[in-house]
Amino acid sequence: MPTPLFKKGQSGNPGGRPKKDPDLVALCQAEDSNNIRVIMELRDGKNIPAAVRLAAANALLDRAHGRAGQTYTLNHNVAVAASDDAARLTLAAAGSSRGAVSKGAATEPTSVVH
């Protein structure tokens, strides 16, 4: 087992997330209505490529409703070091998303919404 980089209880980022610059935040917020207007013009433009119009519509939806959840498919293989078949099946079943694994069965991808 590799040696951990940090001792137990020690943070890898003791200062935490960097603070936002309040002046920059205020400046950006002051321009919100202008930026939204530009995005709406891109969305509604007749000679604007469809990809740009779609990106503008998505930006407006994200701003109004938050970004949609993303689904990830994780394929995981568990290396098992057990002395007999029964122990391997027990360990494989514990790692399975469905809770049942037959001898020699491959694990199925697990979908996760993030």
GIZI-V479549 format. One record per residue. N is the residue number from 1. RES is the residue in three letters. PSI is psi in whole degrees, -180 to 180 (* if undefined). OMEGA is omega as a letter, one per 20 degrees, with the letter a starting at -180 (* if undefined). Layout:
BEGIN
((N | RES | PSI | OMEGA) (N | RES | PSI | OMEGA))
END
This chain:
BEGIN
((1 | MET | 131 | a) (2 | PRO | 152 | r) (3 | THR | 131 | r) (4 | PRO | 150 | a) (5 | LEU | -28 | a) (6 | PHE | 149 | r) (7 | LYS | 158 | r) (8 | LYS | 130 | a) (9 | GLY | -6 | a) (10 | GLN | 131 | a) (11 | SER | 144 | r) (12 | GLY | -10 | a) (13 | ASN | 74 | a) (14 | PRO | -26 | r) (15 | GLY | -11 | a) (16 | GLY | -170 | r) (17 | ARG | 138 | r) (18 | PRO | 143 | r) (19 | LYS | 147 | r) (20 | LYS | 147 | r) (21 | ASP | 113 | a) (22 | PRO | -32 | r) (23 | ASP | -41 | r) (24 | LEU | -42 | r) (25 | VAL | -47 | a) (26 | ALA | -42 | r) (27 | LEU | -46 | a) (28 | CYS | -41 | r) (29 | GLN | -34 | r) (30 | ALA | -26 | a) (31 | GLU | 2 | a) (32 | ASP | -49 | a) (33 | SER | -38 | r) (34 | ASN | -42 | a) (35 | ASN | -41 | r) (36 | ILE | -41 | r) (37 | ARG | -43 | r) (38 | VAL | -44 | r) (39 | ILE | -40 | r) (40 | MET | -37 | r) (41 | GLU | -40 | r) (42 | LEU | -42 | a) (43 | ARG | -38 | a) (44 | ASP | -7 | a) (45 | GLY | 135 | a) (46 | LYS | -35 | a) (47 | ASN | 16 | r) (48 | ILE | 134 | r) (49 | PRO | 147 | a) (50 | ALA | -38 | a) (51 | ALA | -37 | r) (52 | VAL | -42 | r) (53 | ARG | -41 | r) (54 | LEU | -43 | r) (55 | ALA | -39 | r) (56 | ALA | -43 | r) (57 | ALA | -43 | r) (58 | ASN | -40 | r) (59 | ALA | -41 | r) (60 | LEU | -43 | r) (61 | LEU | -43 | r) (62 | ASP | -40 | a) (63 | ARG | -39 | a) (64 | ALA | -37 | a) (65 | HIS | -2 | a) (66 | GLY | 161 | a) (67 | ARG | 145 | r) (68 | ALA | 150 | r) (69 | GLY | 148 | a) (70 | GLN | 140 | r) (71 | THR | 131 | r) (72 | TYR | 142 | r) (73 | THR | 122 | a) (74 | LEU | 125 | r) (75 | ASN | 123 | a) (76 | HIS | 135 | r) (77 | ASN | 132 | a) (78 | VAL | 121 | r) (79 | ALA | 125 | a) (80 | VAL | 127 | r) (81 | ALA | 93 | a) (82 | ALA | 154 | a) (83 | SER | -21 | a) (84 | ASP | 168 | a) (85 | ASP | -38 | a) (86 | ALA | -41 | r) (87 | ALA | -39 | r) (88 | ARG | -44 | r) (89 | LEU | -39 | r) (90 | THR | -46 | r) (91 | LEU | -40 | a) (92 | ALA | -40 | r) (93 | ALA | -35 | r) (94 | ALA | -31 | a) (95 | GLY | -6 | a) (96 | SER | 142 | r) (97 | SER | -22 | a) (98 | ARG | -14 | r) (99 | GLY | 0 | r) (100 | ALA | 127 | r) (101 | VAL | 132 | r) (102 | SER | 162 | a) (103 | LYS | 126 | r) (104 | GLY | 1 | a) (105 | ALA | 144 | r) (106 | ALA | 150 | r) (107 | THR | 146 | r) (108 | GLU | 153 | r) (109 | PRO | 148 | r) (110 | THR | 128 | r) (111 | SER | 136 | a) (112 | VAL | 131 | r) (113 | VAL | 127 | a) (114 | HIS | * | *))
END
